Amino acid sequence: MAGLIEAPVGADAPREISIRVGDLLQFPATGGRVDEGEGVVELVGAFMEGVAAGGATLTPQGGPSKVLFRALAPGSATLAVMTGDPWSAPVSQQFAVRVET
């Protein structure tokens, strides 16, 4: 069964992450990209969190708060994850991802 893996960002975050094919990798970030290994991992997108309440969906104002990647095939990939203000001062962090079967 595939997993939803939450990965931290910042100075204490692990720079190497191992996941399995089918897993989703989630970062608390405003953007991201696959720098190497596009056939191994794909960027699903950057999302704003919302809450379903009383028949409506409530979402905060501002930029995205979560970035989601999906493991497609065994191999290695390098991801760039952006944090901070996406419009004026984004900060990029690199992560090496190993995808296993």
N, C-alpha and C positions, 0 to 999 in steps of 0.2 A: 504494500500500500504506500502511495506517495505521501510525503510529509510536507508540512508548512514550517520552514525553518526561519526563525527570526534571528537576524545577524545584527550585532551592534555596530555602530560607527564611532569614530573618535580615536584618541590616543591609545586606549586600552583594547581596542577591537583586534581580533585575530586577523592577520593579513592573508592567511591561507585557510580555506574552508573546503571540507570534503562533504559532498552530497551524493544522492543516487539519482539515476534516471527517473524522471517524472516528478521529482521534488520541486517545490516552489521555494525560492529564497527571497525573503522580505527584509528590506532595510528601512530604518526610519530616515528618509531622505527626500529631497525635492526633485531629483533627477538621476539618470544613470545611462550607461551605454556599455556595449560589449566591445572591448578594444581588440581582443583576439579570441578565436574559438567560436565564431558565430554559428557553426553547425552543432556546437556542444551545448551552448546556453543561449537562450533568447531573452531579450528584454520584453516583458509583457506590457509594462507601462508604469507611469507615475500616477498615483491616485490620491484623492482627498478622502479621508475617512468620513463616514456618515452614519447616522442612526435612524432606523425605522421607528417612528413613534406616531401613534394616532392616525395611521393611514397616510402619513407623509414621510418624506426623508429629510432629515435635518443635517445640513452640512455647514462647516465653519467657513468663514471668509478667508481668503488668502491662497497661498500656493499649495501644491501637493505635499503630503506628509509621509507617504509610503511609496517605495519603489519595489516592483516585483519582477523577478527573473524566473525562468523555468528551465530545468535541466532536460535537454533533448536526447543526448547520446553520450556514451563514455568518452572521456578525454579531459583536456585541460582548457581553461579559458581565463582571460584577464578581464575584470570588470572595473569600470570607473563609476563611483557613486558620489553624487553631489549633495552637499548639505549647505546650510546657511540660506541667505536670501537669494532665491533663484533669479531675481531681476538685477541685483546690483553687486553682490559679493559672494558668489558660489565658491565652495571649497570642494576640490575633488580628492577622493581617496581611492587608491588602487587595491583590489582584492584578487588573489589567485584562487581559482576554484577548480577542484578536481572532482569530476563526475565519475562515479563508479556504477557498475551494473547492479 
